[in-house]
Amino acid sequence: MTPDRRELTRALLGVYGVSFALNFMWEMLQMPLFGDMDWSSASWVLCAAASLGDAAFSAAAYAALAVWHRDAWWIRNQSLLDLMLVVTGGTLSAFLGERITLALGWWSYSSLMPLVPGLGVGVVPFAQLAVLTIVTFEIMRAFGPGRRALRG
């Protein structure tokens, strides 16, 4: 049995919206850690584009766990394994994304960016997907429509 499509769509729209907002704020705050980033419209567009991708990761992770649990509001009963999967997926995706975008020259780090030892990627973007996806899920758990079942 799969999760109810209407409820899953509702959950995914919430996850995507919350995740985009959180990631956009994170992207804007970390601008000084990147080379050639300033408060120009080009930098805002780049941060927005990155946030769209980050939100897509969060929505995909949520959808995968909803299908696995067969419940659109699986976050009501999330487990340590769920969190571990999100952290693992988030850090792996962030690592690969950073390595690819750095290699393509889409952005570079400023001297302020601390690096993950041995990996050559910035600590702040490396942690971003895992941390903000978990925060997004917690916000949805606390304030999303699925919270009603927590009280029942």
Protein Blocks (a to p, Z undefined) as FASTA:
>chain_A
ZZdfklmmmmmmmmmmmmmmmmmmmmmmmmmmpghiafbfklmmmmmmmmmmmmmmmmmm
mmmmmmmnopaklmmmccfklmmmmmmmmmmmmmmmmmmmmmnopaccdfklccdehklp
afklmmmmmmmmmmmmmmmmmmmmklmmmmZZ
